[in-house]
Amino acid sequence: MNILIVDDQRSARRILASILSTQEGLVLHEASSLEEARRVLTTTAIDIGLIDVRLDADARNRDGLVLVAEIREKFTALPVVVTASSEMEEIRAAMRAGAYDYILKDELCEELVLPIIQGLGSRRRLEHEVLRLRARLTPETGIQGLVGTSEVIGRLRTAIQRVVLSDRPVLVTGPTGAGKEVVVRAIHALGPNSADPLLDLNCGAIPELLMESQLFGHERGAFTGADRRQDGYLTAVRRGTLFLDELAELPLSLQAKLLRVLETGRFRRVGATAEEHFLGRVVAATHAKLEERVRQGRFREDLYHRLNVLNVRVPSLDERTQDIPALMAHFCRQQPRPLRFSQEAVEALSRRSWPGNVRQLRNFIDRLAVFCDEDPIGAETVAAYLEPSQGPVPAEDGLMAMARAILQLPVANKLEAIESTLLNEAMALAGGNKSGAARLLGIGRKAVERRLERKDEPPEVE
């Protein structure tokens, strides 16, 4: 259990450390100021904070109460104030700020300090145990829809059970279609703030200027079209989970701003001067190799290390083929009519490689539910639907289907969003080479350069 002692007097810190050193399983951290305590809290999961009300010689100083209020807003630590005054008004102020208990400095002895620490320690252990039990008491399909009994899916469940006990950012990695969003939803549902929202923002589907406004919010008149003040996701999520999907596509300028949010817990709306507090938790997901993006200069190294403290890797379906029968049964139960497979068909699907992972298998079951009337569905039928004989879909039909899907996106400027997304993906596939991106897009290099320059132009301000 981690305990933070915050006092500007070294002698007081030494007395508390000496008392607590007699207890096993305690890790002590010290800070002499409000700023130093904030740094410790952003890098270490503190369980209990022993906080002096005054953090310098000025009798008017109340930095300790400021710290107590910040801990109750943003962290899961249990704050206890340590005060030299027996004035009830000061103690009441500490309780109003969110302190769980108080200790008088002239009573710093084992008989009075240890019972408080032991009681709060028992509370922390009970809180952790409740979270562990919530993670174990799951439906038959597993933690929040994680289906299967393979060893790798068992390790994934264990990883989820561990990260929900922390309030630090989480990075979820794994191939496309493997189920990263399912893992994110499980982390949120099993966490202590599951009643608050889970908001997802796709970093690769929204233009940079629109994304900044959606993430941070904006003031009235901050840019053209901002006719009213609007909350961003950082505000709307409250104490819940902000899910940043396709994190690798987040523009560099926003990466710097996100890093500041993670380090300080504060942000500014677009066009605002006052700071606001971010109270939630960030969970990010990507299929890209962020280490390579860092080496290429396309992803900030400091942000990568900040997010990669808690890394949950989602395995590909080819790593857990023994789970395919259970996944098939799970997806069949979601269909509007019963679906059954012969044993030979199940074995054939279990031997097959699934480059599109769980999503590809789910889509395959959906397709059979619509077009196949056979019962039970045999191996030959499965092979026919896996390798359609009608040939590829004509390009014109594919483009029309894509256009209809794009028009359903919840994005204001769909043309700008799609152009920006295509350009970002082409640049990524070409390793940042403009000529290579131009060849992929079927346009000239100059056209790519013009569009990149246009993206870097500052927004219009009224």
Disulfide bonds with the S-S distance in Angstrom:
none
